[in-house]
Amino acid sequence: MFAIIETGGKQYRVSEGDVLKIEKIAESDGTVTFDKVLMVSDDKGISAGAPFLSSAKVTAEIVGTGKSKKVLVFKMRPRKNYRKIRGHRQPYTEVKIKGIQVS
């Protein structure tokens, strides 16, 4: 059984027991419920929403938070003695999928 959820402007294919890094969410610990479920596939078949399934929910446990690897942004103008380096580390939340409910 798997589901496709949307969070942080991205879509993820999740199954029970998966651990994934998503965009940082406000909850710091405990559990989180994803209501934006696009599709669920189980032994009965495939259920797809238009755009979301109102009868499906995915619950997950928050494992931790952190920052991803540094991405360097380098700007340069030739012959103008202009160089600028900026770095960015995107924060993320790591979650473990506990269950997929379909009513």
C-alpha positions as CSV (number, residue, x, y, z in Angstrom):
1,M,0.0,0.0,0.0
2,F,1.3,3.4,-0.9
3,A,0.1,7.0,-1.2
4,I,1.1,10.2,-2.9
5,I,1.0,13.2,-0.6
6,E,1.7,16.9,-1.1
7,T,3.6,19.0,1.5
8,G,5.8,22.0,1.1
9,G,4.9,22.4,-2.6
10,K,6.3,19.0,-3.4
11,Q,4.8,15.6,-3.9
12,Y,6.1,12.4,-2.2
13,R,5.3,8.7,-2.7
14,V,5.1,7.2,0.7
15,S,4.6,3.8,2.2
16,E,4.3,2.7,5.9
17,G,7.7,2.8,7.6
18,D,9.3,5.2,5.1
19,V,11.6,7.9,6.5
20,L,11.8,11.1,4.4
21,K,13.0,14.6,4.6
22,I,10.4,17.2,3.8
23,E,10.3,21.0,4.0
24,K,10.4,22.3,7.5
25,I,7.0,22.3,9.3
26,A,5.9,24.2,12.4
27,E,5.5,21.2,14.7
28,S,8.7,20.4,16.6
29,D,7.9,17.0,18.0
30,G,5.1,14.4,18.1
31,T,2.9,13.4,15.2
32,V,1.7,15.2,12.1
33,T,-1.2,14.3,9.8
34,F,-1.1,15.0,6.0
35,D,-4.5,15.7,4.6
36,K,-3.4,16.6,1.1
37,V,-3.5,13.0,-0.3
38,L,-3.5,12.9,-4.1
39,M,-3.7,9.1,-4.6
40,V,-3.8,5.9,-2.6
41,S,-3.1,2.4,-4.0
42,D,-4.0,-0.6,-2.0
43,D,-5.2,-4.2,-2.6
44,K,-8.6,-2.9,-3.7
45,G,-7.2,-0.8,-6.4
46,I,-6.2,2.8,-7.0
47,S,-8.1,5.8,-5.7
48,A,-7.3,9.2,-7.2
49,G,-8.6,12.6,-6.1
50,A,-9.5,15.6,-8.0
51,P,-7.2,17.1,-6.8
52,F,-7.2,15.6,-3.2
53,L,-8.9,12.6,-1.6
54,S,-11.1,13.8,1.3
55,S,-11.4,10.3,2.8
56,A,-7.7,9.6,3.1
57,K,-5.1,10.7,5.7
58,V,-1.5,9.9,6.2
59,T,0.0,10.0,9.8
60,A,3.7,10.4,10.5
61,E,6.0,10.8,13.5
62,I,8.5,13.6,13.5
63,V,12.0,12.1,13.9
64,G,14.0,15.3,13.9
65,T,15.0,18.5,12.1
66,G,18.1,19.8,10.5
67,K,19.7,21.6,7.6
68,S,20.7,20.2,4.3
69,K,24.1,20.6,2.6
70,K,25.2,24.1,1.7
71,V,24.4,25.4,-1.7
72,L,26.8,28.2,-2.9
73,V,25.5,31.0,-5.1
74,F,28.3,32.7,-7.0
75,K,27.7,36.0,-9.0
76,M,30.3,37.6,-11.2
77,R,30.5,40.3,-13.7
78,P,33.4,40.0,-16.1
79,R,35.9,43.0,-16.2
80,K,34.0,44.9,-13.5
81,N,35.8,43.5,-10.4
82,Y,32.5,42.2,-9.0
83,R,32.3,38.9,-7.3
84,K,29.8,37.8,-4.6
85,I,29.5,34.4,-2.9
86,R,26.4,33.5,-0.8
87,G,25.6,30.3,0.9
88,H,22.3,28.7,1.8
89,R,21.3,25.7,3.9
90,Q,17.6,24.7,3.5
91,P,16.0,23.5,6.8
92,Y,14.1,20.2,6.7
93,T,12.0,18.0,9.0
94,E,12.6,14.3,9.0
95,V,9.4,12.2,9.4
96,K,8.6,8.5,9.6
97,I,5.3,7.4,8.1
98,K,3.2,5.5,10.6
99,G,0.0,4.7,8.7
100,I,-2.3,5.4,5.7
101,Q,-6.0,5.5,6.5
102,V,-8.6,5.3,3.8
103,S,-12.3,5.6,4.7
